[in-house]
Amino acid sequence: MGETVERACIREAFEETNINVKILNLIGVFSDPKRDPRGHNISIAFKCVPVSENEKPLAKDDAKTLEIIPLDKILDLKLAFDHLDIIKASGIL
């Protein structure tokens, strides 16, 4: 509450990963009531890049671990809910 979704994206990226990002574009709004079995959740996804090459990834806040995955390995992962659909909507795969 009290901040734009764009500002929340930038803040959350840093809080979870220690990486300062800038938003390139909106990927989409994902609001299907059945997308998350825990309850109706809405995600607003942005395509972001690190602000600099000197960013140091680190799991922070409520993230237990952090791993940078090469794009060609994403399809090998088992992702939660509709997260693969969101990645595909970004156009990076």
QUIFENLIN-V190447 format. One record per backbone hydrogen bond with DSSP energy under -1.0 kcal/mol. NH is the residue of the N-H (numbers start at 0). CO is the residue of the C=O. E is the energy in kcal/mol with one decimal. If there is no record, write none. Layout:
# QUIFENLIN-V190447
nh co e
NH CO E
NH CO E
This chain:
# QUIFENLIN-V190447
nh co e
7 3 -2.4
8 4 -2.2
9 5 -2.0
10 6 -2.6
11 7 -3.0
12 8 -2.4
13 9 -1.7
14 10 -3.0
15 11 -2.4
16 12 -2.1
17 13 -2.4
21 48 -2.6
23 46 -3.4
24 46 -1.3
26 44 -3.0
27 44 -1.5
29 42 -3.3
34 31 -2.2
38 35 -1.8
42 29 -2.4
44 27 -2.7
46 24 -2.9
48 21 -2.1
50 19 -3.0
57 16 -2.4
59 15 -2.0
62 59 -2.6
72 69 -2.3
73 70 -1.2
75 72 -1.3
76 73 -1.8
82 79 -2.3
85 81 -1.9
86 82 -2.2
87 83 -2.8
88 84 -2.2
90 87 -1.4
